[in-house]
Amino acid sequence: MTTAYTIVNLQQGTAKWLEWRSNGIGASDAPAIMGENPWKSSAHLFSEKIGTVEKFVGNAAMARGTALEPEARKQYEAITRVRVAPACLQSNKHNWQRASVDGLVADGSAVVEIKCGESVYKRTASSRQVPRYYFGQLQHILAVTELPCIDFFCWLPDLPEIHLSIKRDDHYIARLIVAEQAFWQQIMKKKG
């Protein structure tokens, strides 16, 4: 078993999970902090974290992606022949660093990020690369897990699955941790 993180016994999507997420920096926060999220700036994320603006709760496309995720996970398991389960991870090195992963192997040896949106599917299918706006999310998960790579799995019904293995980028992770730590310190200062 790893000492890099603690598995937090929470069900993703619940009120307790939302509270846990708000008390740290999650993987989906990383692209905004790094200036790579075309839909949310770091300033807007900051305002969400300190409670001066309402958090974005999603849209119809995101709801569809979430609904498709269990079937996508089954497809991933069938292809890779490994069993994975959603998990909430909290870094033991930086307790503010959290990751709600779509699939983690029971022994912690592998992790997968699943995407079931049409836009991300089309972009990934045409480029055979992870869209830049998800790179920080993946590297954040690798920072928390300390794994050498993460699987990126795009799936939509009746289309061929896309399975990419994304390597850990230690230089990016070093910059990410500095940026996230500074961001979190600003939040703690504001919450005072």
C-alpha positions in Angstrom: 0.0 0.0 0.0 1.1 3.5 -0.7 1.9 6.2 1.8 1.5 9.0 -0.7 -2.2 9.5 0.0 -5.1 8.5 2.2 -8.3 7.1 0.8 -11.2 9.1 2.2 -14.4 7.1 2.6 -16.8 9.4 0.7 -19.2 8.8 -2.1 -18.6 11.2 -5.0 -21.5 13.6 -5.6 -22.8 13.7 -2.0 -23.0 16.8 0.2 -20.1 15.5 2.4 -18.0 15.0 -0.7 -18.7 18.5 -1.9 -17.7 19.9 1.5 -14.5 17.8 1.5 -13.7 19.1 -2.0 -14.3 22.7 -1.0 -11.8 22.3 1.9 -8.9 21.7 -0.5 -7.7 21.8 -4.1 -9.1 19.0 -6.3 -7.8 17.7 -9.6 -10.4 19.6 -11.6 -9.2 22.8 -10.0 -5.7 22.4 -11.3 -6.4 23.7 -14.9 -7.9 26.9 -13.6 -5.1 27.5 -11.2 -2.6 26.9 -14.1 -4.4 29.2 -16.4 -5.3 26.3 -18.8 -9.1 26.2 -18.3 -10.9 28.1 -21.1 -14.1 28.1 -19.0 -12.9 29.2 -15.6 -10.1 31.6 -14.5 -8.1 31.2 -11.3 -9.8 34.4 -10.0 -13.2 32.8 -10.5 -12.1 29.6 -8.8 -10.8 31.7 -6.0 -14.2 33.4 -5.6 -15.9 30.0 -5.6 -13.6 28.7 -2.9 -14.1 31.7 -0.6 -17.8 31.7 -1.2 -18.3 35.1 -2.9 -19.8 33.5 -6.1 -21.8 30.3 -6.5 -20.0 27.2 -7.6 -20.8 25.9 -11.0 -22.9 22.8 -10.6 -22.7 21.5 -14.1 -24.8 21.4 -17.3 -26.7 18.8 -19.3 -23.5 17.6 -21.1 -21.8 17.1 -17.8 -24.8 15.3 -16.3 -24.8 13.0 -19.3 -21.1 12.3 -18.9 -21.5 11.4 -15.3 -24.4 9.1 -16.1 -22.3 7.3 -18.7 -19.3 6.9 -16.5 -20.3 3.5 -14.9 -20.7 1.9 -18.3 -17.4 3.5 -19.5 -15.7 2.1 -16.4 -17.0 -1.4 -17.3 -15.7 -1.0 -20.9 -12.3 0.2 -19.5 -12.2 -2.9 -17.2 -13.0 -5.2 -20.1 -10.2 -3.8 -22.2 -7.5 -3.5 -19.6 -8.6 -6.6 -17.6 -8.2 -4.7 -14.3 -10.9 -3.8 -11.8 -11.1 -0.2 -10.7 -13.4 1.8 -8.4 -14.0 5.5 -7.9 -12.0 6.8 -4.9 -11.4 10.0 -3.0 -7.7 10.6 -2.3 -6.1 13.1 -0.1 -2.3 13.7 -0.3 -0.4 12.9 2.9 2.3 15.4 1.9 -0.1 18.4 1.2 -3.4 17.8 3.0 -5.1 20.4 0.9 -4.4 18.4 -2.3 -7.3 16.1 -3.1 -8.4 14.0 -6.1 -11.7 12.3 -6.8 -10.6 9.7 -9.2 -12.8 7.8 -11.6 -11.0 4.5 -11.2 -8.3 3.2 -8.9 -7.0 -0.3 -8.8 -7.4 -1.8 -5.3 -3.6 -2.0 -4.7 -3.1 1.6 -5.9 -0.9 0.5 -8.9 -3.0 2.3 -11.6 -5.5 5.1 -12.0 -7.9 6.1 -14.8 -9.6 9.4 -15.7 -12.8 8.8 -17.7 -14.3 11.3 -20.0 -17.7 10.7 -21.7 -18.3 14.1 -23.3 -18.8 14.6 -27.0 -16.5 17.5 -27.3 -13.6 15.9 -25.5 -14.1 12.7 -27.4 -14.0 14.5 -30.8 -10.8 16.5 -29.8 -9.1 13.4 -28.4 -10.1 11.2 -31.4 -8.8 13.7 -33.9 -5.5 14.6 -32.1 -4.8 11.3 -30.3 -3.8 13.6 -27.4 -5.3 14.8 -24.2 -6.8 18.2 -24.6 -4.6 20.8 -22.9 -7.3 21.9 -20.6 -7.3 18.4 -18.9 -3.5 18.0 -18.6 -3.3 19.8 -15.2 -6.1 17.6 -13.9 -4.2 14.4 -14.9 -0.9 15.7 -13.5 -2.6 16.7 -10.2 -3.8 13.1 -9.9 -0.3 11.9 -10.5 1.1 14.3 -7.9 -1.3 12.9 -5.3 -0.8 9.2 -6.2 2.9 9.4 -7.1 2.2 7.0 -10.0 4.4 7.2 -13.2 1.3 7.4 -15.5 -2.4 7.7 -15.7 -4.9 6.2 -18.2 -7.1 8.7 -20.0 -10.2 6.9 -21.3 -12.8 8.5 -23.6 -16.0 6.6 -24.2 -19.3 7.2 -25.9 -21.9 4.6 -26.8 -21.5 3.0 -30.2 -18.1 4.7 -30.8 -14.6 3.2 -30.5 -13.1 3.8 -27.1 -10.0 5.9 -26.8 -7.4 4.8 -24.4 -4.2 6.9 -23.8 -1.5 6.4 -21.2 -0.3 9.8 -20.0 3.2 9.9 -18.4 4.0 11.9 -15.3 5.6 15.2 -16.0 7.8 16.1 -13.0 8.7 19.6 -14.2 5.0 20.4 -14.7 4.1 18.9 -11.3 6.7 20.9 -9.5 5.2 24.1 -11.0 1.7 22.9 -10.3 2.5 22.3 -6.6 4.0 25.7 -6.2 1.0 27.4 -7.9 -1.6 25.3 -5.9 0.2 25.9 -2.6 0.3 29.7 -3.3 -3.4 29.6 -4.3 -4.4 27.6 -1.2 -2.4 30.0 1.1 -4.3 32.9 -0.4 -7.6 31.2 0.3 -6.6 30.4 3.9 -5.5 34.1 4.4 -8.8 35.3 3.0 -10.8 32.9 5.2 -8.6 34.0 8.1 
